[in-house]
Amino acid sequence: MKNEVPVACCHTVFTKVERMNYKDAWGELEKRRTAVMEIEAGFQYQFPGDSETLRLLYD
């Protein structure tokens, strides 16, 4: 698929503040999610490619 951006998370490496920020960002990302597909290794999420969504994914 064109313009795919892989994202992976490991919650055990976050500090308490980082976990809170992650939870807030994920809540916003859930609102923006355009698709979710089950794959062999888990789930694949799709999001729009606008700058705010990308900031949430990489911040």
C-alpha positions as CSV (number, residue, x, y, z in Angstrom):
1,M,0.0,0.0,0.0
2,K,1.3,3.4,-0.9
3,N,2.4,5.9,1.9
4,E,2.3,3.4,4.7
5,V,3.7,4.5,8.0
6,P,4.5,1.7,10.5
7,V,3.9,2.5,14.2
8,A,4.7,0.2,17.1
9,C,4.4,0.8,20.9
10,C,5.8,-0.7,24.0
11,H,3.9,0.6,27.1
12,T,6.5,-0.6,29.6
13,V,9.1,2.0,28.5
14,F,6.9,5.0,29.3
15,T,7.1,7.1,32.4
16,K,3.8,8.0,34.2
17,V,3.6,11.4,32.4
18,E,4.4,9.7,29.0
19,R,1.6,7.2,29.6
20,M,-0.8,10.0,30.3
21,N,0.2,11.8,27.1
22,Y,0.0,8.6,25.2
23,K,-3.5,8.0,26.5
24,D,-4.6,11.5,25.5
25,A,-3.1,11.2,22.0
26,W,-4.6,7.7,21.4
27,G,-8.0,9.0,22.4
28,E,-7.7,11.7,19.7
29,L,-6.3,9.1,17.2
30,E,-9.3,6.8,17.8
31,K,-11.6,9.7,16.6
32,R,-9.5,10.0,13.4
33,R,-9.1,6.3,12.6
34,T,-10.5,5.5,9.2
35,A,-10.1,1.7,9.3
36,V,-8.8,-1.2,11.4
37,M,-7.9,-4.6,10.0
38,E,-6.9,-7.7,11.9
39,I,-3.6,-9.1,10.6
40,E,-1.6,-12.2,11.6
41,A,0.5,-10.2,14.1
42,G,-2.3,-8.1,15.6
43,F,-4.2,-5.2,14.1
44,Q,-3.4,-2.6,11.5
45,Y,-4.9,0.9,11.9
46,Q,-5.3,3.4,9.1
47,F,-5.4,7.2,9.7
48,P,-5.7,10.2,7.4
49,G,-2.4,11.7,6.3
50,D,-3.0,15.3,7.5
51,S,-0.3,17.1,9.5
52,E,-2.2,17.0,12.9
53,T,-2.8,13.3,12.7
54,L,0.9,12.8,11.8
55,R,1.9,15.0,14.8
56,L,-0.2,12.8,17.1
57,L,1.4,9.6,15.7
58,Y,5.0,10.9,16.0
59,D,4.9,13.3,19.0
